Amino acid sequence: MSLAARFARRHPSSFTFGVFLLAAMTAFSQDKPAPQTEPAPTQSAPSTDKAAPSSMDAPASEDTTLKLGAGDLIELNVYNVPELTTKTRVGNNGDVYLPLVDYVHSAGLTLEEAQAVIEKRYADGGFLKDPHITIFVDEYASQGASVLGEVTKPGIYPVIGDQKLLDLISAAGGFTDKSGSSVTVTHRSQPDRPVTVPLARNVSDNPESNVPVYPGDTVIVRKADIVYVVGDVGKPSGFLMNTESLTVLQAVALAGGTNRTAKLGGARILRKGPNGMTESDVHLKDMLEAKAPDIPMQPNDILFVPVSGAKIFGAHFAQFATQAAAAAAIVALP
């Protein structure tokens, strides 16, 4: 007989209590969470708490990416110490002068970083105990983009938050009547890689052209190329090439057509090349009669249509055509 059986026969009441106690301990051990599983919820909770604020604060973190730079005008306030309130401008070396602590380098710092650096300077110098400093930027000179070229008011315009190309051009007064069909954007981070942005007459036709612009960028609105039509035509003028190409017949049409006294067989194009001015015959009569193909003109070409019976050759022709082009009015295409 086993030892447990003998103990049960001699002490039945004690054995029954022992069995009950063993069962209770077993049930308790099953209900109680395992020790190694307790830290798991405790460890995962902090990571969840940290992740939530970062996603909610995303817009704020984007705003604080603006950094102080040379020329920025800042206003510094010290909580409970109005005597230290000051307005100063970031120097070319990136420093600002502040009462008691002298010069503090702040260029390249966000507002929060600059506030922390200045608070530390006041605390380490023994001037203030646990200082609380707030910085406001009155003028973000370093956070502007230059808008140059064919705009009404060229200059430097602030770029705060999300700015697009057309926003800046609108702030600069819009395009002039001599603006071309493309804009060059040079990002400060890639000064050797300017980007040419084509522009459509109707912005909605090419929304991709409204590219983002960042602080420090340079926007240049190029001037439209010009072709000149002079001589015996209805309206001798220079015409802005708002399109990629302009043909001889199109240019003649814009100039009001040829006069009845024009010598169509003597038309020429004067073109400036790497080796100087060159002349080429234009079979204008054949073009008008659809016997010769129309040819494209290049920027700064001068199309000269002589008067029938006029004798202008060689250098005299070039001189006359150049003078006529210089005197011609510039007309923007509709």
C-alpha positions as CSV (number, residue, x, y, z in Angstrom):
1,M,0.0,0.0,0.0
2,S,1.3,3.5,-0.8
3,L,2.3,6.0,1.7
4,A,-0.6,8.3,0.7
5,A,-3.1,5.5,1.2
6,R,-1.8,4.6,4.6
7,F,-2.0,8.3,5.7
8,A,-5.6,8.5,4.4
9,R,-6.7,5.5,6.4
10,R,-5.1,6.7,9.7
11,H,-6.0,10.4,9.3
12,P,-9.1,10.7,7.0
13,S,-10.0,14.3,8.1
14,S,-6.4,15.6,7.6
15,F,-6.1,13.9,4.2
16,T,-9.4,15.5,3.0
17,F,-8.2,19.0,4.1
18,G,-4.9,18.4,2.4
19,V,-6.6,17.5,-0.9
20,F,-8.8,20.6,-0.6
21,L,-5.8,22.8,0.1
22,L,-3.8,21.4,-2.9
23,A,-6.8,21.9,-5.2
24,A,-7.2,25.5,-4.0
25,M,-3.5,26.2,-4.6
26,T,-3.6,24.8,-8.0
27,A,-6.6,26.9,-9.0
28,F,-5.0,30.0,-7.6
29,S,-1.8,29.4,-9.6
30,Q,-3.9,29.0,-12.8
31,D,-5.9,32.2,-12.3
32,K,-2.8,34.2,-11.4
33,P,-1.1,35.8,-14.5
34,A,2.3,34.4,-15.3
35,P,5.1,36.7,-14.0
36,Q,6.8,37.0,-17.4
37,T,3.7,38.2,-19.1
38,E,3.0,41.1,-16.8
39,P,5.7,43.6,-18.1
40,A,4.4,43.1,-21.7
41,P,1.4,45.5,-21.4
42,T,3.5,47.9,-19.2
43,Q,6.3,48.1,-21.9
44,S,4.0,48.5,-24.9
45,A,1.9,51.2,-23.3
46,P,4.6,53.9,-23.3
47,S,5.4,53.3,-27.0
48,T,1.7,53.7,-27.9
49,D,1.5,57.0,-25.9
50,K,4.6,58.4,-27.6
51,A,3.4,57.5,-31.1
52,A,0.1,59.2,-30.8
53,P,1.4,62.8,-30.0
54,S,3.9,62.6,-32.8
55,S,1.3,62.0,-35.4
56,M,-0.9,64.7,-34.0
57,D,1.9,67.2,-33.8
58,A,3.0,66.7,-37.4
59,P,1.7,70.0,-38.7
60,A,3.4,71.8,-35.8
61,S,6.7,70.1,-36.5
62,E,6.4,71.2,-40.1
63,D,6.0,74.8,-39.0
64,T,9.1,74.7,-36.8
65,T,11.3,73.6,-39.6
66,L,11.7,77.3,-40.4
67,K,15.1,78.3,-39.2
68,L,16.6,81.7,-38.2
69,G,19.1,83.2,-40.6
70,A,21.0,86.4,-41.4
71,G,18.8,89.4,-41.6
72,D,15.8,88.0,-39.6
73,L,14.3,90.5,-37.2
74,I,13.4,88.8,-33.9
75,E,11.7,90.0,-30.7
76,L,12.8,88.3,-27.4
77,N,10.7,88.3,-24.3
78,V,11.8,87.0,-20.9
79,Y,8.9,85.9,-18.6
80,N,8.5,88.1,-15.6
81,V,11.5,90.2,-16.6
82,P,10.2,92.9,-19.0
83,E,13.5,94.8,-18.7
84,L,15.2,92.2,-20.8
85,T,12.6,92.4,-23.7
86,T,14.6,93.3,-26.8
87,K,14.2,93.5,-30.6
88,T,17.3,92.6,-32.6
89,R,18.3,91.4,-36.1
90,V,20.4,88.4,-36.8
91,G,23.8,89.6,-38.1
92,N,25.6,88.3,-41.2
93,N,27.7,86.1,-39.0
94,G,24.6,84.5,-37.6
95,D,24.8,86.1,-34.1
96,V,22.3,88.2,-32.2
97,Y,23.2,90.7,-29.4
98,L,21.3,90.3,-26.2
99,P,21.4,92.2,-22.9
100,L,23.8,90.7,-20.3
101,V,24.8,87.6,-22.3
102,D,26.4,89.4,-25.2
103,Y,26.4,87.7,-28.6
104,V,24.6,84.4,-29.1
105,H,24.8,82.4,-32.3
106,S,21.3,81.6,-33.6
107,A,21.5,81.2,-37.4
108,G,20.4,77.7,-38.5
109,L,18.4,77.1,-35.3
110,T,14.6,76.7,-35.1
111,L,12.8,79.0,-32.7
112,E,12.6,76.3,-30.0
113,E,16.4,75.6,-30.4
114,A,17.2,79.3,-30.2
115,Q,15.0,79.7,-27.1
116,A,16.7,76.8,-25.3
117,V,20.2,78.1,-26.1
118,I,19.5,81.6,-24.8
119,E,17.8,80.2,-21.7
120,K,20.9,78.2,-21.0
121,R,23.1,81.3,-21.4
122,Y,21.1,83.3,-19.0
123,A,21.0,80.4,-16.5
124,D,24.7,79.5,-16.8
125,G,25.8,83.1,-16.4
126,G,23.8,83.4,-13.1
127,F,21.7,86.2,-14.5
128,L,18.3,84.3,-14.2
129,K,17.1,81.3,-12.3
130,D,15.0,78.9,-14.5
131,P,14.4,81.5,-17.2
132,H,11.5,81.1,-19.7
133,I,12.2,82.9,-23.0
134,T,9.9,83.4,-26.0
135,I,11.1,84.5,-29.5
136,F,8.8,86.0,-32.1
137,V,10.0,86.7,-35.7
138,D,8.9,90.0,-37.0
139,E,10.7,89.7,-40.4
140,Y,11.8,86.4,-41.9
141,A,14.4,87.9,-44.3
142,S,16.2,84.7,-44.6
143,Q,13.0,82.7,-45.3
144,G,12.2,84.5,-48.5
145,A,12.5,83.6,-52.2
146,S,13.7,86.0,-54.9
147,V,11.3,86.6,-57.7
148,L,13.1,88.2,-60.7
149,G,12.6,88.8,-64.3
150,E,9.3,89.7,-66.0
151,V,7.1,90.4,-63.0
152,T,5.6,93.6,-62.0
153,K,7.4,94.0,-58.7
154,P,10.6,92.0,-58.6
155,G,12.0,91.4,-55.1
156,I,12.3,89.1,-52.1
157,Y,9.0,87.6,-50.8
158,P,8.5,85.6,-47.6
159,V,7.9,81.9,-47.9
160,I,6.0,80.8,-44.8
161,G,4.4,77.4,-44.7
162,D,3.4,75.7,-48.0
163,Q,4.0,78.1,-50.9
164,K,3.6,77.5,-54.6
165,L,5.1,79.1,-57.6
166,L,2.0,81.1,-58.7
167,D,1.5,82.3,-55.1
168,L,4.9,84.0,-55.2
169,I,4.3,85.4,-58.7
170,S,1.0,86.8,-57.6
171,A,2.7,88.5,-54.6
172,A,5.1,90.0,-57.0
173,G,2.3,91.6,-59.0
174,G,1.9,89.0,-61.7
175,F,3.5,88.7,-65.1
176,T,4.4,91.6,-67.3
177,D,3.2,91.8,-70.9
178,K,6.7,90.7,-72.0
179,S,6.9,87.5,-70.0
180,G,7.7,84.3,-71.7
181,S,6.2,80.9,-71.5
182,S,8.6,79.4,-68.9
183,V,10.0,80.1,-65.5
184,T,13.3,79.0,-64.0
185,V,13.3,77.9,-60.4
186,T,16.6,77.4,-58.6
187,H,16.4,75.7,-55.2
188,R,18.8,76.8,-52.5
189,S,19.6,73.1,-51.8
190,Q,20.5,72.5,-55.4
191,P,22.0,75.7,-56.8
192,D,23.6,73.9,-59.8
193,R,20.4,72.3,-60.9
194,P,17.9,74.9,-62.0
195,V,14.5,73.6,-63.0
196,T,12.6,75.1,-66.1
197,V,8.9,75.1,-65.5
198,P,6.7,75.5,-68.6
199,L,3.6,77.8,-68.2
200,A,0.3,77.5,-70.0
201,R,-1.8,80.5,-70.8
202,N,-4.6,78.9,-68.7
203,V,-3.1,77.7,-65.4
204,S,-5.8,75.0,-65.1
205,D,-4.5,73.4,-68.3
206,N,-1.2,72.6,-66.7
207,P,-1.6,72.4,-62.9
208,E,1.8,70.6,-62.6
209,S,3.5,73.8,-63.4
210,N,2.5,75.2,-60.0
211,V,5.5,73.7,-58.2
212,P,6.4,74.2,-54.5
213,V,8.8,77.0,-53.7
214,Y,11.1,76.9,-50.6
215,P,13.0,79.6,-48.6
216,G,16.1,80.6,-50.3
217,D,14.9,79.7,-53.8
218,T,15.3,82.0,-56.8
219,V,12.5,82.3,-59.3
220,I,13.2,84.0,-62.7
221,V,10.4,84.7,-65.1
222,R,12.1,84.8,-68.5
223,K,11.4,87.3,-71.1
224,A,9.6,86.1,-74.2
225,D,11.7,85.7,-77.4
226,I,11.1,88.4,-80.1
227,V,11.0,88.2,-83.9
228,Y,10.8,91.4,-86.0
229,V,8.9,92.0,-89.2
230,V,10.0,95.2,-90.9
231,G,9.8,96.7,-94.4
232,D,6.8,97.0,-96.6
233,V,4.2,95.4,-94.4
234,G,1.1,96.7,-92.8
235,K,2.4,97.1,-89.2
236,P,6.2,96.7,-88.9
237,S,6.7,95.5,-85.3
238,G,8.5,93.1,-83.0
239,F,6.4,90.2,-81.8
240,L,6.8,88.2,-78.6
241,M,7.0,84.5,-79.2
242,N,4.6,83.2,-76.5
243,T,4.5,79.9,-78.3
244,E,7.4,77.6,-78.9
245,S,7.7,78.5,-82.6
246,L,6.5,81.2,-85.0
247,T,6.7,80.7,-88.7
248,V,7.3,83.3,-91.5
249,L,3.7,83.3,-92.7
250,Q,2.5,83.7,-89.1
251,A,4.8,86.6,-88.5
252,V,3.7,88.3,-91.7
253,A,0.1,87.8,-90.7
254,L,0.7,89.4,-87.3
255,A,2.4,92.3,-89.1
256,G,-0.8,93.0,-91.0
257,G,0.3,91.3,-94.2
258,T,2.4,92.7,-97.0
259,N,1.6,95.9,-98.8
260,R,0.7,96.0,-102.6
261,T,4.1,97.6,-103.2
262,A,6.1,94.9,-101.5
263,K,8.7,92.9,-103.4
264,L,7.8,89.4,-102.3
265,G,10.6,87.8,-104.1
266,G,13.2,89.9,-102.3
267,A,12.3,89.0,-98.7
268,R,15.1,88.0,-96.4
269,I,15.8,86.9,-92.8
270,L,18.7,88.5,-91.0
271,R,19.9,86.2,-88.2
272,K,22.6,86.7,-85.6
273,G,24.8,83.6,-85.3
274,P,28.1,82.8,-83.6
275,N,30.0,84.2,-86.5
276,G,28.0,87.4,-86.8
277,M,25.0,88.4,-88.9
278,T,23.9,86.2,-91.7
279,E,21.3,86.7,-94.5
280,S,19.1,84.1,-96.1
281,D,16.5,84.4,-98.9
282,V,12.9,83.8,-98.1
283,H,10.6,82.7,-100.9
284,L,7.7,84.6,-99.5
285,K,5.8,84.7,-102.8
286,D,6.0,81.0,-103.2
287,M,4.9,80.5,-99.6
288,L,1.9,82.7,-100.0
289,E,0.9,80.6,-103.1
290,A,1.6,77.3,-101.3
291,K,4.4,76.5,-103.6
292,A,7.0,76.5,-100.9
293,P,6.9,75.2,-97.3
294,D,6.5,77.7,-94.5
295,I,9.7,77.9,-92.4
296,P,10.0,78.6,-88.6
297,M,11.7,81.7,-87.3
298,Q,14.2,81.8,-84.5
299,P,14.4,84.2,-81.6
300,N,15.6,87.7,-82.6
301,D,15.2,87.0,-86.3
302,I,14.5,90.0,-88.5
303,L,12.2,89.4,-91.5
304,F,12.7,92.2,-94.0
305,V,10.2,92.6,-96.9
306,P,11.5,95.3,-99.3
307,V,9.6,97.7,-101.4
308,S,9.3,96.8,-105.1
309,G,12.0,98.7,-107.0
310,A,14.2,99.5,-103.9
311,K,17.8,98.6,-104.3
312,I,19.2,97.6,-100.9
313,F,22.0,95.1,-100.9
314,G,24.8,93.8,-98.7
315,A,25.8,95.8,-95.7
316,H,23.1,98.4,-96.6
317,F,20.4,95.8,-96.3
318,A,21.7,94.7,-92.9
319,Q,22.1,98.2,-91.6
320,F,18.6,99.2,-92.8
321,A,16.9,96.1,-91.4
322,T,18.7,96.4,-88.0
323,Q,17.7,100.0,-87.6
324,A,14.1,99.2,-88.6
325,A,14.0,96.4,-86.0
326,A,15.3,98.7,-83.3
327,A,12.6,101.2,-84.0
328,A,9.8,98.7,-84.2
329,A,7.3,98.6,-81.5
330,I,7.1,95.4,-79.4
331,V,3.7,93.7,-79.6
332,A,2.6,90.9,-77.2
333,L,0.6,88.1,-78.8
334,P,-2.9,87.7,-77.4
